[in-house]
Amino acid sequence: MSKIIDVSKWNYPVDWDAVIKAGVTGVIVRAGSGVTEDDRMKYFTNEVIKRGLDLGFYWFVYIHSGRTIAANCIKFEQTIRPYKDKINLNVWCDFEYDTEEKLSRYDTNTLTRISRSTLIANFCQTMNFYGYKCGYYANRDYLLNHLLHSKLKDFPLWYARYTSKEDEYTKSATLWQYTSSGKIGGKKFDMSKRVETDRFYPGIGLVAAFNAVGIPSSFEHRKEIARANGIEEYTGTAEQNTELVVLLAKGELRKEKTQ
């Protein structure tokens, strides 16, 4: 099973050896908020890539004081652009209670279910235009009382509900954040899992696929397997990983180079 944590500067520092030992397969990094990059974004991202984990990003939306949805998207895209070919856990719009609370300090107009949904849809559409697969993060209360889920059905849902019981939203979600108390290296982390792997672009993560069938998933071992399958300059790009996953699924993956 996939095990995905999300991190921001508030989680620093992270015991990465403990993360690997806990069986984590992917990390979604907070790239920033409003028009500001997260102080630890580069550190987290480089550590995730170095360890061959699946990678995604989220952006916490602030739209007060001239920080429009467009301005949020521009900064988000600029921040994650150097890692575009490494992303295989999508990018995510995080628009929630704190977004509204800060906006209310500057704008007395009350947001409606339609206006919130439109803002999120505009964010996702803009990031899709930039060439990313973008979804949105929401919990059950937000979906029931603050959004029109039907207006957002074309975008992947990262669903937050801390329970083991499925409901009508877990069945349509791409990711399910099922706990905020996952303990790793003495710290608590939010933990999520994939609900439907085929909703991801470009596909199931290579580390998760190798772990599922008992193949060592370290970067060096993946590099050896890539070389055995004709990929001489393996760097862990999404395209290279997808090629190896497809070979594995077909039963055609060579685990050692033939002479």
Salt bridges, closest charged atoms under 4 A:
GLU37 OE2 - LYS42 NZ 2.73
ASP38 OD2 - ARG30 NE 2.79
GLU47 OE2 - LYS50 NZ 3.56
GLU47 OE1 - ARG51 NH1 2.25
ASP54 OD2 - ARG194 NH2 2.88
GLU77 OE1 - ARG81 NH2 2.73
ASP98 OD2 - LYS102 NZ 3.09
GLU100 OE2 - ARG116 NE 2.64
GLU100 OE2 - HIS146 ND1 3.93
GLU101 OE1 - ARG105 NH2 2.90
ASP141 OD2 - HIS146 NE2 3.35
ASP154 OD1 - LYS153 NZ 3.75
ASP167 OD2 - ARG140 NH1 2.98
ASP167 OD2 - ARG161 NH1 2.93
GLU168 OE1 - ARG140 NH1 3.29
GLU196 OE1 - ARG199 NE 3.09
GLU232 OE2 - LYS257 NZ 3.52
